[in-house]
Amino acid sequence: MSFNLEDVIKLPDRGIAEEIVEEIAKRAGKSHQEVFSMISEMQERMNNLVSFEVVALIVAKEFGIDISKYIPIVEEKIFNETA
């Protein structure tokens, strides 16, 4: 039996998070589920002190992805959530 991760778990802020996950998946040759797991595991190792989107940027950077276009969007999201 097959299922989609999106049917089981809703990604945080599907817009930017999904876009980053998609880019990592393409670059790494991995499924969205694998990338989501990588990001979630790293986030847990950071004691969930860092948002999913920021950890996704870290993972993207590790795969050599230019994250500069995502930084202002993630920054805006973070500052708007804490306000």
C-alpha positions in Angstrom: 0.0 0.0 0.0 1.3 3.4 -1.0 0.6 6.8 0.5 1.6 10.4 0.2 3.3 12.1 3.1 1.1 15.1 2.5 -2.0 12.9 3.2 -0.5 12.0 6.6 1.5 15.1 7.7 0.9 18.7 6.8 4.1 20.5 6.1 4.6 23.7 8.0 3.7 26.7 5.8 3.2 24.6 2.7 4.2 27.5 0.4 7.8 28.1 1.2 8.5 24.8 3.0 7.2 22.8 0.1 9.2 24.8 -2.3 12.4 24.2 -0.4 11.7 20.5 0.1 10.9 20.2 -3.7 14.2 21.8 -4.6 16.2 19.6 -2.2 14.4 16.5 -3.5 15.3 17.4 -7.1 19.0 18.2 -6.3 19.4 15.2 -4.0 17.5 12.7 -6.1 15.3 11.9 -3.1 11.5 11.7 -2.5 9.7 14.5 -0.7 9.2 12.0 2.2 12.9 11.4 2.5 13.7 15.1 2.4 11.0 15.8 5.0 12.4 13.1 7.2 16.0 14.5 6.9 14.8 18.0 7.8 12.6 16.7 10.7 15.5 14.6 12.1 17.9 17.6 12.0 15.2 19.8 13.6 14.9 17.2 16.4 18.7 17.1 16.9 18.4 20.9 17.4 15.8 20.2 20.1 13.1 21.8 17.9 14.6 25.3 18.7 14.8 26.1 15.0 11.8 26.3 12.7 11.2 23.7 10.0 11.9 26.4 7.3 15.3 27.4 8.7 16.4 23.8 9.1 15.2 23.2 5.5 17.5 26.1 4.4 20.4 24.4 6.2 19.8 21.1 4.5 19.4 22.9 1.1 22.7 24.6 1.7 24.3 21.3 2.5 23.2 20.1 -1.0 24.8 23.2 -2.6 21.5 24.9 -3.3 21.6 28.7 -3.6 19.2 29.7 -0.7 19.5 33.5 -1.2 16.0 33.7 -2.8 14.4 32.0 0.2 16.1 33.9 3.0 13.9 37.0 2.9 10.7 34.9 2.7 11.7 32.7 5.7 12.9 35.8 7.6 9.6 37.6 7.0 7.7 34.5 8.2 9.8 34.1 11.3 9.5 37.8 12.3 5.8 37.8 11.6 5.2 34.8 13.8 7.0 36.2 16.8 5.3 39.6 16.6 
